Amino acid sequence: MYQHFYQRFLQANPDKQHFASHSHHYWPDVTREATLAYWDDSASMVDDKWLHIFGQVIPQTQQLIADILNLPAPEQIVFAGNTHELVMRLFSCFDLSKPLNVLSTDSEFYSFQRQATRLAEFDNIELTSVPTEPFASFTERFIAKVKMEQPDMVFCSQVFFNSGYAIADLPAFVLAVAEVTDAMIVIDGYHGFMALPTDLSAIAERVFYLSGSYKYAQGGEGCCFMAVPPGNNQRPWYTGWFAEFGTLAAEKSALVLYSNDGNRFAGATMDYTALYRLHAVLLLFKKQGITVGRIHQYVMQLQQAFLAELSRQQHPLLNQQSLLLYRPDQHGHFFTFKLASTSEVADLAAFLKNNGVITDYRTDRLRFGFGLYHNSDQFDLSCLKRG
Ligand SMILES: Cc1ncc(COP(=O)(O)O)c(C=O)c1O
């Protein structure tokens, strides 16, 4: 139904069923032209390309993202090459020589998890991780812990990368957290953006929302973003000269100046090819009327068809019993199967790969992701009968 947007990736991988969409989505064909457009703009405009990028491409991309997330102020969106850079910039809002209490979960992606764990090796920095399981009581337990700990930073995913479990009502969740703390609240929305319909209008003033282009936004690696609450006046000490845009003409001061918009969290010169690709995909979907709501409906149908195909195989390991699915209406766009061990998962993933079924795994969890480039009538897991 949507496969015509993905001719190049599909043609390049004719015998594969690519179920790692949650990790690295296939790129629509428009991204190829976008990549070339960046080169062409560099050649034709040379130094003046920056006027074009900062005057047109970035504001348009900010607007497209703001429309999807229903954010009131597009200029509050700042770009970076990856989320880790943005996570580090958030940490750098704090004086790390003073006590810092960070409250998070046991299921955050490594960009946060590894950095936070490393920082917590310092005596003054404390990291508390609330288990996501059991899912049924997660939000209640998390909010109670925030209330008790009174942390400086709260960091939580919208959809957890190691299960697919999603916070059902993100605005209500953030407002409930904000009710009990003044802490910085950060949501890692990488598995939510362009997958689950998300309306941030009610919490835009309160939350830092992180996401990027490589997964459901389909623009490839190298373009992540963060929505910064309007009016934010924090001064990250990990700061690049792009964070000064809008103040460059200001009177020279001994103090380091910051932009009044999302750029106060910016770094420095980067390759904007990836932003061109993201811009091209979001524009394509907008023109075609492909909303996140439509994508989500389509993927939920794919997921049902996948489960039906899986149950036909009667596989001893890969089945409804090993599937971590708390509730279909609180789930992201990939399924996670929890097996007995990491090696069992690795062996099964390798077997599937040898049979043209591409998945990915994290420790003892095998993940199958879905996207617009799938057609449910092409799902074929019959290799499992042989394995
Ligand atoms: C929840 C989540 N956040 C962030 C990332 C990417 O992080 P980074 O852009 O720092 O590589 C991923 C990638 O898999 C992820 O699953």
Ligand as a Chemical Component Dictionary entry (heavy atoms), coordinates in Angstrom:
data_LIG
# 
_chem_comp.id                   LIG 
_chem_comp.type                 NON-POLYMER 
_chem_comp.pdbx_formal_charge   0 
_chem_comp.three_letter_code    LIG 
# 
loop_
_chem_comp_atom.comp_id 
_chem_comp_atom.atom_id 
_chem_comp_atom.alt_atom_id 
_chem_comp_atom.type_symbol 
_chem_comp_atom.charge 
_chem_comp_atom.model_Cartn_x 
_chem_comp_atom.model_Cartn_y 
_chem_comp_atom.model_Cartn_z 
_chem_comp_atom.pdbx_ordinal 
LIG C1 C1 C 0 15.022 5.237 23.222 1  
LIG C2 C2 C 0 16.213 5.619 22.378 2  
LIG N1 N1 N 0 16.779 6.825 22.543 3  
LIG C3 C3 C 0 17.836 7.199 21.792 4  
LIG C4 C4 C 0 18.372 6.368 20.837 5  
LIG C5 C5 C 0 19.535 6.824 19.985 6  
LIG O1 O1 O 0 20.511 7.456 20.716 7  
LIG P1 P1 P 0 21.717 8.254 20.005 8  
LIG O2 O2 O 0 21.077 9.223 19.043 9  
LIG O3 O3 O 0 22.385 8.950 21.121 10 
LIG O4 O4 O 0 22.586 7.251 19.331 11 
LIG C6 C6 C 0 17.825 5.112 20.635 12 
LIG C7 C7 C 0 18.404 4.235 19.579 13 
LIG O5 O5 O 0 18.192 3.084 19.437 14 
LIG C8 C8 C 0 16.730 4.716 21.434 15 
LIG O6 O6 O 0 16.186 3.493 21.289 16 
# 
loop_
_chem_comp_bond.comp_id 
_chem_comp_bond.atom_id_1 
_chem_comp_bond.atom_id_2 
_chem_comp_bond.value_order 
_chem_comp_bond.pdbx_ordinal 
LIG C1 C2 SING 1  
LIG C2 N1 SING 2  
LIG C2 C8 DOUB 3  
LIG N1 C3 DOUB 4  
LIG C3 C4 SING 5  
LIG C4 C5 SING 6  
LIG C4 C6 DOUB 7  
LIG C5 O1 SING 8  
LIG O1 P1 SING 9  
LIG P1 O2 DOUB 10 
LIG P1 O3 SING 11 
LIG P1 O4 SING 12 
LIG C6 C7 SING 13 
LIG C6 C8 SING 14 
LIG C7 O5 DOUB 15 
LIG C8 O6 SING 16 
# 
